[in-house]
Amino acid sequence: MASPQRVATGNPSLLAKLHEARKRTDAIFALLSPNSFYDRPILERHRLIFYLGHLEAFDWNLLSPVLALPAANAAFDHLFAFGIDPVDGNLPSDEPKDWPHIAQTETYNRRTRERLDDALDTADFYDRSRRGHDFETLLHVAIEHRLMHTETLAYLLHNLPPGKLFRPANLPDAAGSAPPRQKVKIVRGFATLGQRRGRGENFGWDNEFEEHRIYVPEFSIDEFPVTNQDFLAFVRAGGYEDASYWTEENWQWRKSQRISHPHLWILSDSSSPLAPKATWQYRSMFGTIPLPLSWPVYVSHAEAAAYASWAKVKLPSEAQWHRAAYGVKDGSERDYPWGFVPPDESRGNFHFKRWDPAPVDAHPKGASSFGVQDMLGNGWEWTSTLFGPLPGFEPFPFYRGYSANFFDGKHYVMKGGSAQTDASMLRRSFRNWFQPNYPYVYATFRCVEN
């Protein structure tokens, strides 16, 4: 019997995910007061007005060629096309007047969505010969790019001055003391990084291929991420004042930026950070609270590495982190630390359930087979591995620089996810990366001993 002919129509599931992702970013922008859109809360990043137009411009520039749609506003398509990631110390110098009005940008967004949606509703996702590549892959790229920017927008807004955001109701309170520090032994075995091409229906970014198995000798790893309480000991011990704990480059960064504590910490009196009784506050998403000792500390890679040096331990490699998260003593591996059941809110702090971290011991159901906790969500985790290609890497033909532009020896792999990470990006093969002297991202760490 001949196979039934596939109807030339869009993929309802993917289109629904695209609309849901749009709701997420729209909700983030709804937190902003109108006078905030031309702020630059992080000097290394664009003004917020860029991000308002960027998400639609990215979708348009990615999808319109394969949908055969002519440009309607080529100037905005180009203006909002690319973000920035300065690693050379040069900061953007544009002024608010260099950007369009909010109303112009919102009109561009609305018209762009309408034109794309009209075409997507009838697009033949399966006609690969005419389009040149997998159209479903392009939709996945558009969706996950937008979801990644939900997290980017969250930490950008987190750095706005008080009063610039509309505060949601029913925010969770900070919790009490942190659990005791202890190490978990991870027996030797293999860690599988990446995923295999053509295996199942799983989407992956270009840096997630090809599948690569690495032998990992026995080691011990922290049961929980390093907490604010743990890191406070490093601060009080003068860790920010002792160059011996820092690489030369990181030390020069620390001195030039006058960094003496984690970015979200606030010294609430005139005490020295080294004073045992110094009073610390914490800049949560919507206000200042007493330093939550049980939450994971958010720091740059440079600060995490300095702490590890002070504690006479190391940051885990990407393979060690994988082994602790997904490995099983019998040699098998899991899809998630807890097993094969899809993520839900009992397993960790992810998928936009909270604006801020949770206590590191709040989700025991998310523990790995070795008993390592809090590995997905609550903060990306720094590794010691420089971001680079896995064996068999091939760049996306439609987005060749997505990963390859950052294979520069200046970015480190992060694993896990944060409170603002969508559940779809909790897959085992997903890799995030940032430069070491960037303290704004929701990133924590844990340490290992060989």
Buried (B, 14 or more C-beta within 10 A) or exposed (E): EEEEEEEEBBBEEBBEBBEEBBEBBEEBBEBBEEEBBBBBBBEBBBBBBBBBBBBBBBBBBBBBEBBEBEEEBEEBBEBBBBEEBEBEEEEBEEEEEEBBEBEBBBBBBEBBBEBBEEBBEEBBBBEEEEBEEBBBBBBBBBBBBBBBBBBBBBBBBBBBEEEBBEEEEEBEEBBEEBBEBEBBEBBEBBBBBBBBEEEEEEBBBBBBBBBBEBEBEEBBBBBBBBBBBBBBEBBBBEBBEEEEBBBEEBBEBBEEEEBBBBBBBBBBEEEEBBEEEBEBBBBBBBEEBEBBBBBBBBBBBBBBBBBBBBBEBBBBBBBBBBBBBBBBEEEEBBBBBBEEEEBEBEBBBBBBEBBBBBBBBBBEEBBBBBBBBBBBBBBBBBBBBBBBBBEEBEBBEBBEEBBBEBBEEBBBBBBBBBBBBBBBBBBBBBBBBBBBBBBBBBBBBBBBEE
